[in-house]
Amino acid sequence: MGNALKTIISRYPDVDFCGYTIPHPTESKMHFRIQSNQNRAIDILKRGLDDLETLYDHTNSTFESEVKTYIE
């Protein structure tokens, strides 16, 4: 999820830098860093999560319709 979200946010024209780290594999934590001179990082993160959800919904519906077409 981190790489997909980073890719989406990095493409925004108002973002100067976006990156993430996972401190340790056994912890359920991800450290995200977003730099922008125009908007707050939290607003950019929320927009990125919304865009990622939209992308997932589209991918999922496309996959399900193709599976249905294949089965029939």
C-alpha positions, 0 to 999 in steps of 0.5 A: 500500500505504501508504494501505491500511495507514494506513486499517486502522491508523487504525481501531484504537481504541488508535491515537492517530495514524497517518501515512506519507510517501514521502521520494522517488519514486525510493526504495523507502522509506516512513516510517510513524508510529504513536502509541499510549499502550497498545501498541508501534508495532511490534506495531500495525504487525504487526497492521495488516499481518496484517489487510491480508493477510487483506483482500487474501486475501478480496478476491482469492478473491471476485474469482476466484470472480466471474470464474469465475461470469462465464465459466461 
